[in-house]
């Protein structure tokens, strides 16, 4: 994906019961469907961290979804920060 003025990147950290509930796979599926690139992964402290890069409205929609997560998740806290747009070409689970 080529970066346009409307392309943004966000680093998202989600805390709570977010591992073992298909959070990463659900995030990957939604990101790919929305044309968002980046990655999502489990952290040793039990959180999930993601880098989302793509059109601002789609990234913001995915961030909003991550505040709830999949059905069995219990999201307690979400931290979102701006990240550098790098022009990634795919979305991966780490």
NUNU-528047 format. One record per atom (N, C-alpha, C, O, CB): residue in one letter; x, y, z. Coordinates in steps of 0.02 Angstrom, whole numbers, plus 50000, padded with zeros to 5 digits. Glycine has a CB too. Layout:
N
AXYZ/...
//
This chain:
94
X500434994150000/X500005000050000/X500455006150000/X500915006650040/X499515000050061/X500315010849956/X500695017049956/X500375021850006/X499765022250012/X500725020149885/X500805025450040/X500555030050091/X500245036150058/X500535039050011/X501125032150139/X499675038050081/X499345044150058/X499275048850118/X499405046850174/X498645042650025/X499065054950106/X498985059550163/X498475056950214/X498495059050272/X498765066350138/X498025052550193/X497515049850238/X497755043450273/X497375040550312/X496875048550200/X498365041350260/X498635035250291/X498915036950359/X499295041750367/X499175032050246/X498715033050409/X498965033950477/X499225027350504/X499085022050476/X498395036650523/X499605027750557/X499845021750592/X499715022850667/X499845028250694/X500605020350578/X499475017650699/X499335017850771/X499625011650804/X499565006050779/X498565018350784/X499945012750862/X500155007250904/X499615006550957/X499425011350990/X500875008550937/X499355000450965/X498804999151011/X499014993751060/X499254988451040/X498154997050973/X498924995151125/X499054990151177/X498404988951214/X498094993551240/X499624992551225/X498214982551216/X497574980651247/X497724976251307/X498084971251302/X497114976851196/X497444978051365/X497544974151427/X496874971351451/X496344974151438/X497864978651482/X496924965851486/X496344962351513/X496404955051496/X496964952451489/X495684965351485/X495844951651490/X495834944651469/X495814944751393/X495274944551362/X495224940651500/X496404945251362/X496444946151290/X496874940951255/X496954941151194/X496704953051275/X497164936351292/X497524930851262/X497124924551271/X496804923551322/X498234930051293/X497144920151220/X496774913951222/X496034914751206/X495634910151220/X496844910851290/X495844920351177/X495134921651161/X495054923751087/X494564926951069/X494844927151207/X495544921951045/X495544923450973/X495594930950958/X495364933250906/X494904920850942/X495904934751004/X495984941850992/X496434943150932/X496264947250889/X496264945251055/X497014939750930/X497474940850875/X497174938850808/X497214942550759/X498124936950886/X496874932950805/X496594930650741/X496014935050718/X495954936550659/X496354923350748/X495594937050765/X495034941550747/X495294948250722/X495034950950673/X494564942550808/X495804950850755/X496104957250734/X496394956450664/X496294960750621/X496644959550783/X496754951050652/X497054949850586/X496514949550532/X496574952750480/X497444943250586/X495984945750544/X495444945050495/X495134951750479/X495034953450420/X494914940150521/X494974955650530/X494664962150520/X495134966950484/X494924970850442/X494434965150586/X495774966750502/X496264971150470/X496334969550396/X496324974050354/X496954970550504/X496394963250380/X496464961250310/X495834963250271/X495894965950215/X496574953550304/X495254962050299/X494624963950265/X494594971550254/X494294973750204/X494024961750307/X494884975450298/X494854982750293/X495434985750254/X495464991850245/X494834985750363/X495904981650231/X496474984250195/X496994987450240/X497374991850217/X496244989150144/X497024985350303/X497504988050351/X498104983350353/X498034977250353/X497184988750422/X498694986350356/X499304982350362/X499594983250432/X499364987550470/X499834984450308/X500094979150449/X500424979550514/X500494972750545/X500624967850511/X500034984150560/X500394972450611/X500474966150646/X500094966350712/X499894971650737/X501214964650659/X499984960450741/X499694959750807/X500044953950842/X500194948950811/X498904958550803/X500174954750907/X500514949450943/X500364949551017/X500164954651046/X501254950050933/X500464943651048/X500404943051121/X501034945551153/X501584944551127/X500254935751141/X500964948851210/X501544951251248/X501624946751310/X501134943851333/X501454958751268/X502234946151337/X502354941951395/X501934943851456/X501804939551498/X503074942251414/X501734950151462/X501344952351520/X500594950751514/X500204952651558/X501434959751530/X500394947351460/X499684945451452/X499294950251408/X498704949051394/X499364944951518/X499604955651387/X499254960551344/X499324958451270/X499694953751254/X499534967651354/X498964961951228/X499034961151156/X499244967951129/X498964973151148/X498364958651122/X499734967951084/X499984974151054/X499904973550979/X500014968250950/X500734975551074/X499704979050947/X499614979150874/X499864985650844/X499824990950875/X498874978050856/X500124985050784/X500294990850743/X499824990750684/X499824986050645/X501054990850720/X499414995950677/X498914996350625/X499095002150579/X499225007750602/X498204997350654/X499115000850514/X499295005950465/X498815005650407/X498715000350376/X500025005150442/X498515011350390/X498045011450334/X497645017950333/X497825022750367/X497585005550336/X497105017950295/X496675023850292/X496395025650361/X496155021250397/X496105022750242/X496435031950378/X496225034250445/X495545031450467/X495505028950523/X496195041850446/X495015031850427/X494365029450452/X494375021950467/X494065019750516/X493825030850400/X494725018050427/X494735010750439/X495155009050500/X494975004650538/X495015007150378/X495715012550509/X496125011350568/X495735013250631/X495745009550680/X496785015450565/X495385018850629/X495005020950688/X494435016050703/X494285014750761/X494715028050677/X494125013150651/X493605008150662/X493895001950695/X493574999050740/X493265006250595/X494484999750674/X494794993850704/X495004995250776/X494924990950819/X495394991550662/X495265001150788/X495445003050857/X494815002850901/X494825000350957/X495765010150860/X494255005450875/X493625005250914/X493414998150928/X493194996550983/X493055008950875/X493484993650879/X493314986650890/X493764983650944/X493534979750985/X493374982550824/X494404985350943/X494884982550991/X494714984651062/X494924981451110/X495594984750974/X494334990051071/X494124992051138/X493614987151167/X493494987151228/X493824999151136/X493304983151125/X492834977951147/X493134970951137/X493084966651181/X492164978551108/X493424969851078/X493734963451063/X493224958151045/X492624959551040/X494144961051120/X493464951951036/X493004946351020/X492574944651080/X492684947051136/X493404940250997/X492084940551068/X491564938951118/X491834936951186/X491574939351237/X491144933351091/X492354932751190/X492594930251254/X493124934651287/X493354933151342/X492874923351245/X493304940151255/X493814944651283/X493504949051338/X492904950551336/X494124949051228/X493914950951385/X493734955851436/X494254961351432/X494794960851462/X493684952651509/X494104966651395/X494574972151386/X494524976951446/X493984979551460/X494444975951319/X495084977951479/X495094982351538/X495394989151522/X495194994151551/X495494979151594/X495864989451475/X496204995751459/X496484995451388/X496734990251367/X496764997251510/X496445000951353/X496735001451285/X497135007951282/X496875013351296/X496175001351230/X497755007351263/X498185013151253/X498335013651178/X498545008751147/X498845012551295/X498235019551150/X498345020651079/X498835026451070/X498755031651102/X497675022151041/X499325025451029/X499805030851015/X499945031050940/X499885026050905/X500465029951055/X500145036850916/X500335037550846/X500975033850834/X501405033350878/X500405045050826/X501045031150773/X501655027650753/X501855030250684/X501465033650650/X501555019950752/X502445028650664/X502695030850599/X502395026550543/X502385020450548/X503465030450597/X502155029850491/X501905026350432/X502515023750393/X502955027650376/X501455030950387/X502525017250380/X503095014250347/X502935011150279/X503385009150243/X503395008950390/X502285010850261/X502105007950197/X502125000350196/X502274997350144/X502555010650143/X501984997250252/X501964989950255/X501494987150202/X501034990550180/X501754987550325/X501624980950182/X501234978050127/X500754972550149/X500364970150109/X501704975350075/X500784970350212/X500344964950234/X500214965550309/X500514969650343/X500644958050217/X499764961350334/X499614961050405/X499814954050429/X499654949050398/X498854962550419/X500164953750486/X500384947350511/X500244946550586/X500194951350623/X501124946450498/X500184940250607/X500124938550677/X500814936550701/X501154932450670/X499604932650689/X501024939550756/X501684938050784/X501614933550844/X502124931650874/X502054944450804/
//
